Amino acid sequence: MTQPGEPAATLPLPPVKSKPRTSREFEHALRELGFSKTEARTIASHGFKGLADADSAEDLSELTALIERNSKLFERIERQLP
């Protein structure tokens, strides 16, 4: 239990709300917690694991774009070699 004067004791308590009854209410609650619209929709549909999977897919798409860019650079350099 926290004692008065400790940092946790000075934080205001969040307002008491009812449990979300629909997926849409759940998404809205997640948005209020700071998740983006896309993140909230993903969590509501697939759980937090879905969010991790989405991050992995994003990472792979960035990696794919870098590989494609570098391949094009190498092709240009090869064409310039005697």
N, C-alpha and C positions, 0 to 999 in steps of 0.2 A: 504494500500500500504506500502511496506517496505521501509525503509530509508537506504541509504548507511551506511555500517558498521554493520547493523543487520545481524544475521546469515543467514536468508533466502535470503538476498540480495546478498550474496557471492556465493550461490550455482549456478553451471552452469545449464543452461536450457537444457533439453533433446533435441536431434535432432528431427526435424520435420519429421514424417514418414507418409505414406499414411495409410488409414484405411485398415485392413486386409479384403481381398475379399473372402477368403476360410477358412474353418475350420483349414486346415493345417497352413495357414499363421497366424491365430489367436493363434494356439498352439505355433508356433514359437515366436510370440510376447510375450506370457505369459512366455516362457522359458527365454527370454531376460530380463524379469522383475524379474526373480529369482525363478520362480516356477519350481518344478521338472518335469520330463517328464510325470510321472503318474498324478501329479496334473494338469498340463496343459491339458492333454488329458481329464481328468474328467471334468474340468471346461468347456472346449470346447464342450463336449458332453451333460453335465447335468447342467451347470451353477455353480455358487458358492455354491448353496444349495447341489449339488451333492458332492462337496468337503467336506462339513460338514457331509453328510451321510456316506461318505467313512471313515471319521475319527471315526464316531460312530461305524461303523462295525469293524474297527481296534481295538477300545477299547473293544468291545464285544468279539472279538476273543482272546485278551489278557486275559480278565476276564475268559473266558471259559477254557483257558489253565491253569490258576491258580487254578480254581475249580477242574479240572481233576487231577492236581498234588497233591493238598491237599487231595482229596478223596483217592488217592493211598497211601498217607502217613498214613491216618487214617486206611485204611484197613490193612496195615502192622502192625500198633500199635495194632489193635484189635487182630490180629493173635498171637501176642506176649503175650497178657494178659492171665492169667490162667483161 
